[in-house]
Each structure stands twice: as C-alpha cells, then as structure tokens.
Amino acid sequence: MRLIRVALLPLLALAACSRTAPPAEPLAAVRDVHAGGVVEPAGEERLLIPQLTGRVQRVLVEEGDAVAAGQVLAELDDTEQQAALAVAEAQVARSRATLAELRNGPRAQDIAAARAAASEAAALEEQATGELRRRESLAPRKLVSEEALELARTRAATATATHRRVVAQLDLLLAGTRPEAIDAAVAALAAAEAERDRAAALLEKTRVRSPIDGVVLRSGLKAGETVTALSPEPVASVGDMRRLVVRADIDELDIGRVRIGASASVLADAYPERRFTGRVMEIGQRMGVRRSLSDDPSQRRDSKTLEARIELDPGAALPVGLRVDVRIEATKED
C-alpha cells in the first residue's frame, strides 16, 4: 500500500497543476497588425515653392505661427512687376477712352465746326469761280494776260477741291463711327486687359501665400536671400495641426486583416510612457514600396505594402515627420 501511495503522488500533483493553470492566452501580436508609420497633418504637409526667381524682400511669419488660407507669408522684390502692371493699366485706360469716343460719335461742337468750314469753303469756291468767269470773258479781247487767266483757273480748281474735301469730312461726322472701327477698338481693349491681367498674375507670383489654414511647420525664407523658381527644395511648409494622422505601411500579408474604422494605437520612442489612439480612416488602393523606413538595417526596403491613414484622437501632440510604431486591431478573416 505504501508503494502504491508513493506512485500516486506524482500523478495527483500533475492533476492539480492541470486544474489550476489556465490555458495561455493568444499573444496580442497574433490578433493585431503591426506596421511602421509617420505622423503628418490631416490634410498632409503643404510644401511651398515660389513660381518666380527673385530676392526675398520681407518675411512676415515665423515657424510655429498660425496662418489662414491665402495669407501672405513672404514677399519677393516686385519692382519690375509693379512697373509692368502700371504700364498695362495705362494702356487699358487709353483703349477704353478710344472705344468710348468711337461709340459716342462726334460731338455737336465738332459737327458745328465742320459745317462752318464747309460754308467757308463754299464761299471761297464761289469767289474763285466768279473770278475765273470774269477773266475768261476778258480773254477774247486781250484784256487779261494768259498767266492771269491760268492763275484764276488754278485758284478755282483748288477752291472746288477744298470745298469737296470739307463737305466729305462733314458727311463722315454726320454718318457716325463705322462698325468696323468699333470692333477694332473692342479688340484692342481686350488685348490691353489681357496684358494687364498677365502683369497682375506675375505680380501675384511674388507673394508666397499659405494654401490652407494651419501652422508654419518650416520656413527657410530670409530677407535678402534669393530664391529659385520651381526649385525642388520647398522654401516653407504649412500643415493643419488641429488633426493629426499617421501614414502607415501595411505589409502585403496583413492587408486582408485591416478595415476602415478599426481601432489603432501608436507608440513612439520619443514618448515611451504614452500611447496614442485613433482609427483607420482610409486604406489605399494601390500597392507600393515601403516609405516609412526605420533604422533597422534588416528591414526590407523593397517589400510591397499598402498605405493606411490613421486619424489620431484629439489631444495627440506629436511633431510632423515623427516615425512611430502602429498596432491596428485586426479584422477576422472570413
């Protein structure tokens, strides 16, 4: 009997252990999807690149300043653009005056002056014609020289031509402006306005404006420096920091377990005691290479990933561009 009791002791101890030790819980890593990510503003960071080459005249903001959409952040030297705009505006004013003059037609004073000129020319023509007739009547009796007769003929012809010219000018005034002249003036005005708009657009390009409401995240602008048009390096950046998102790279093996609306948590080495929470708000539609790279040399750079954007809950104060570790609550596969 004693031997039997001794043999049963290990079995009883093993049975007791099996009753008290619960089965091990599945590891969180099995349930969740892990990914690397980068913090960015909800509307993405807007990079500002000047469209003109020029010297920075004034910088109106500093990094960290809140700005509104359309607010001028800096101004380039605009002396040349201001002069070009002034010339263009003067040409527009001139073209408008010409068109108005043509549309209004001749003034009453102009018509009155033309009538007076026509009357004067008619009187001079009549006088010259009468003198010619008188001398022609004296010519058969040799009472007037041939030179005097020829001079009278010239004066009469000149007076008649002058009378006809003045009458034609009066008729032109009375007829009003030709439609073709008005059409030409309208076209000239349109061309002048287009040139003015082009000059105004070039002047506007000397202003570096914020495209959104947000915060100046970076500003490389300094008064007196020269910036290059369409440089690959932005001179400033703006972001809406009221809401932050994390752009995470989901490995191709995990994309089937991530759904929009899934809860997520974010950890950052810079904040070891804090956990930031949020939800998946968007999942990309095209695979690509990993963009949020860590310092781990063993991490594959060319692995296929799908981008997911996670909106962090209000109150998350993280710097833009910070690399973080993301854990997304996985959806069970069907």
Residue, then its C-alpha position, 0 to 999 in steps of 0.5 A: m500500500r505504501l508503494i502504491r501511495v508513493a506512485l500516486l503522488p506524482l500523478l495527483a500533483l500533475a492533476a492539480c497543476s492541470r486544474t489550476a493553470p489556465p490555458a495561455e492566452p493568444l499573444a496580442a501580436v497574433r490578433d493585431v497588425h503591426a506596421g511602421g508609420v509617420v505622423e503628418p497633418a490631416g490634410e498632409e504637409r503643404l510644401l511651398i515653392p515660389q513660381l518666380t526667381g527673385r530676392v526675398q524682400r520681407v518675411l512676415v511669419e515665423e515657424g510655429d505661427a498660425v496662418a489662414a488660407g491665402q495669407v501672405l507669408a513672404e514677399l519677393d522684390d516686385t519692382e519690375q512687376q509693379a512697373a509692368l502692371a502700371v504700364a498695362e493699366a495705362q494702356v487699358a485706360r487709353s483703349r477704353a477712352t478710344l472705344a468710348e469716343l468711337r461709340n459716342g460719335p462726334r460731338a455737336q461742337d465738332i459737327a458745328a465746326a465742320r459745317a462752318a468750314a464747309s460754308e467757308a469753303a463754299a464761299l471761297e469756291e464761289q469767289a474763285t469761280g466768279e473770278l475765273r468767269r470774269r477773266e475768261s470773258l476778258a480773254p477774247r479781247k486781250l484784256v487779261s494776260e494768259e498767266a492771269l487767266e491760268l492763275a484764276r483757273t488754278r485758284a478755282a480748281t483748288a477752291t472746288a477741291t477744298h470745298r469737296r474735301v470739307v463737305a466729305q469730312l462733314d458727311l463722315l461726322l454726320a454718318g457716325t463711327r463705322p462698325e468696323a472701327i468699333d470692333a477694332a477698338v473692342a479688340a484692342l481693349a481686350a488685348a490691353e486687359a489681357e496684358r494687364d491681367r498677365a502683369a497682375a498674375l506675375l505680380e501675384k507670383t511674388r507673394v508666397r501665400s499659405p494654401i490652407d489654414g494651419v501652422v508654419l511647420r518650416s520656413g527657410l525664407k530670409a530677407g535678402e536671400t534669393v530664391t529659385a523658381l520651381s526649385p525642388e527644395p520647398v522654401a516653407s511648409v504649412g500643415d493643419m495641426r488641429r488633426l493629426v494622422v499617421r501614414a502607415d505601411i501595411d505589409e502585403l500579408d496583413i492587408g486582408r486583416v485591416r478595415i476602415g474604422a478599426s481601432a489603432s494605437v501608436l507608440a513612439d520612442a520619443y514618448p515611451e510612457r504614452r500611447f496614442t489612439g485613433r482609427v483607420m480612416e482610409i486604406g489605399q488602393r494601390m500597392g507600393v514600396r515601403r516609405s516609412l523606413s526605420d533604422d533597422p538595417s534588416q528591414r526590407r526596403d523593397s517589400k510591397t505594402l499598402e498605405a493606411r491613414i490613421e486619424l489620431d484622437p484629439g489631444a495627440a501632440l506629436p511633431v510632423g515627420l515623427r516615425v512611430d510604431v502602429r498596432i491596428e486591431a485586426t479584422k477576422e478573416d472570413 
